[in-house]
Amino acid sequence: MSPLFIILQINDYIASFCGFGLTLTLLIMILTEKNGELRAQNYIHNGVHYLMVTGFLRGYPDRNLGTFLIWFYIVTLATSVYIIPVPFFVRYLIICKGAKNTIKPMIACYIVVFGLTVLIAWIITHAYPMETEHNNALANAISDTFWVKQYGVVPIFAANYVRSWGMITIYIWGAISFTASYCVVVYFTIEMQREMKAKMQIISFSSHHLQIQKVLILQAIGPFITAVIPISILSFMVLFNLEQDTLLLSVATLFVWVSGINACAALFIVRPYRRRILRKICPCRRNAAVHSTSNFLSHT
């Protein structure tokens, strides 16, 4: 096994562990948060999204699990990108339209996301049929001792001709749908920024909504940098038959961190979560706050 592949595997495992740990920590924070409004906001733009991009599927499944797990991972990753505009739309209704009840619009958005998920699942099922014998022409190639020594047993499901109509459909649909998803995000972000600038004189409004806005923007930028850009680079290289080992390694190394970057953004930007984490890491901060408060009260 080559040193570069060992480094890539170690990076995969570290990213998976961090992504799963950060996601679990965030969900615990959401469930134990006493502020009802903050909990509601986090359920809107964290609850579903983080469950879709956990890193527990970053391993190398054997033939029995490969068919389902690889298909499931691709579908959930695409779904996580489709979900990203939903919280921006909900926040847009609250900030720009003054909506009080956003349950129905949010449910409608998730119905659309579900439809897109079914569509991407149908496309992938045709590109990668669930029958593991669909591509026996490539079975001998991926069972070669070179691949077995480097990667272990590779499921037949993972093999397909790059320029088959099913694969090209995945590339085209992925590019169109992901671009549309981020165009919606950009539009709602611009509209909300304009509205918040007009209401900046209201301190309670600006501090609360600006913080949520920062989290939303970083949660959109995170998957864009760690998922959409690497997938675009990889698709471009595959379609045009370009070979660049360093670039491929960089793309693969970056891609695996998609599961942790969003949880990290929420944990360290949302002030109540950040303070709770810092109090756990540095108990002296809490003691200092208590002493300073008691000293202030004793002198008043």
N, C-alpha and C positions, 0 to 999 in steps of 0.2 A: 504494500500500500504506500503510495507516494506521500511525502511530507505535506504537500499542498492539500491533498484530500483529507489527511488527518486534521489539519488546521480547520478546514471547512466543516468537518464533522464536529469538532470541538465547538466551533462557533454556533452550529445548529443546536447542539445540546444546551449551551449557555443561553442562547436566545429563547429556546423553548422553556427552560426553567424560569428565566426572568419574566417572560410573557405570561406564563401561567401564574407565577407568584404575584406579579403586579395586578393582574386581572382579579385574582382571588382577593387580594388586599382591598382593591377598589370596591368590589361587591360587598365585602364586609363593612367597609366604611359607609356605603349607601344604606345598608340594612340597619346599621347601628346609629345613624345620624339622627339626632333629636329634632333638628330643624325640619319641620314638615315641608316647607316650601323648597328647601334645598334638596330634600329627598325626592320630591316630585320632579324637579328639574333634572336630576341625575337619572331618574328612571326613564325620562324622555330621551335624553341623548347619550346614555351610557348602557343601560340595562341590556337591550337587545344587541347593540353593536359589539360590545366586548365579548359576548358569548360566541359571536361568529368568527372571531379571529384569535382564539386561543391557540397556543403553539403545541398542543399535545399530539398533533398529527405530523410533526416534523421528522419522525423516525423513518425507517426503511422497512415497510411492511413486506411480509412474505407473499407467496402467490395466493394464499387463501384469503388474505385480507386486502391485498393490493387493489382488486377491482373496485371494491366499495370505498375504501379510505381515500384513495387518490381522487376518485370522482367526487366524494363528499367534500374534500378539502378545496378543490377548485370551485365547486358550487358555493360553498360558504364564504370563500374569499371574495368571489364576485358579488355575492349578496351583501357583504359588509360594505362594499363600495356603493351599492345601490341604496343602502340605508343612510349613508352620510347626509344627503340633502334633507332628510326628514326633520331632524332637530332644527335645522336652519329655517325650514318652512314654518315650523311651530313657533319659533322665536320671532319670525317675521310677522306672523299673525298677532302675537302678543304686543310687540313693540310698535309696529307700523299701523296695524288695524285695530288695536285696542281690544282684541278678542279675549273674552273671559273663559269660554269653554272651548278647549282645543281637542277634546277627545274624538269627536267625529272626524275632523280633518286629519288627525293623526291616524285613525283607523283606516281612512280612505288611502292615505299614503302607504301604509303597510300592506294594504290589498294590492296596490300597484307594485310594490317591492316583491310581494309573493308571486305576482304574475311574471315579473322579470326573472325571478328565480326559477320558476317552472320552465320558462323559455330557455334560459342558459343551461338548465339541466337537460332539456330535450336536445339541444344542440350538442352538448358534450356526449350524451348517450349515443348519438349518431356518429360522432367523431371517434369515440371510444366505446364500442358496443360492450355491454356487460358480460357477454360470453368471452371467457378468457382465450378461446381458440379462434377468435375472429381474425387474428393476424399471424397464422402459423408460418407465413413467409419470413417473418422476422424472429421466429422463435429460436432458430439455431444461432442467429447473430447475437442475441442478448444472453444466450446460454453459453457463449464462448468463455473459456477459462479466463481470458483477460478481464471481462466484465465481472465474472464471479469473484475473482481475487480482489478486484478493486472495490466493488459495490455490494458483493453478496448476491443472493438470488434476486433477480429483477423480474417482476410480474410481467406477463405478456401484455397486460393491459397498458403498461407504460410505453409500449412500442407502437409507433404508427408512422406512416409516410407523411413527411412534413407538408408536401404539396397536394395532399388529398383534399377533396372538396370539404370534408368535415373539419379538417384542421384550419383551412383558410377561412371557413365560416366563423370559427372561434376567434381568430385574429381580427377579422373585420368587425364582428359584432362586439367584441370586447373593446376595440378602439372607439367605436361609435357610442356605445352605452356609457363607457367610463368618461369619455369627453363630455357627453351630455350631462352626466351626473355632476361633474365639477363646474360646468357652466352654470347650472342651477345654483350651486353653492356660491359662486362668485357673484351672481346677480343678487341673491338674498343678502349676502354680506354687505355689498355696496349700499343697498336700500336701508339696511339696519344702521350702518355707520352714519348715513345722512340723517336719519331720524334721531339717533342718539346725540349727534352734534347739536341738533336744534334744541334738545332737552338737557343739555349738559349742565345747565344751572341748577337742576334738581339733583342735589347731592345723593340722596337715597337711590334715585333712579340710576344715575350714572355709575356709582360704585358697584351696585348689584348687577346691572346688565352688562357693563364692560367686562367684568370678571367672567361671566358666562360666555360672552362673546370671544374672549381670548381662548377659553377652553375649546369652544367650537371650532375656531379657526385652526388651532394647532391639531385638533383631532381630524380635521380635513387635510391639513398639510402632511401629517404623519403618514397615512396610507398612500398619499400621492408620491412622496419621496421614496418610501420603502417598498411600495408595491407597484403602483401604476408605471412609474418611470422604469424600474428594472424590467417589468414585463414588456413594456414598449421596446426597450433596447434589445431584449432577448428575441422578441417577435421579429424585429427588423433584421437582426443578424441571421435568424433562421430562414426567413423568407428570401433573403438575398444571398444566402449561402456564404456568409462571412465568418471567418474564424479568427478569434482573438482571445487566447486563453486567459490573459490577465483581466480583460474586461468581463468575461464570463464569470470568473472567480469573484470579481468585485460585485457584480450584479447578484450572484447567489448569496454572498456574504451579507449584503444589504437587505435582501428580500426577507430573510428569516426574522428580522427584527420588527416586522409589521405587527406582530402580536403584542409587543410590549410598549411601543412608543405612545400609543393613545392613552393607555392606563397611566403611564408615567406623567403625561401632560395634565391629566385631570387631578392626579394625586398631589402634584406640586404647584398647581396654579390655583385651585380652589382653596381659599384661605383656611376654612375649618379643617379640611383634610390635612393640609400642610402643617398646621399647628399641632394636630394630634400626632402626626408622624414625628415631628421634631421633639415633642414632649416625651415620646417613647424612646427616641434615640438619645436625647439629652435631658434627663430628669432635672438637671440643675437649672434649666430654663424655666421650668414650672416653679421650682423653689424660689428662684429669683423674682418671678412675677408675684408670688404670694408675699414674699418679704417686702417688696417695694410697695405693694398695696397696703400691707399692715402698717408700714412706716408712714405712708401718706395719711392713713386714717388716724394714727396716733398723734399727728401734728395738726390735725384739723379740729 
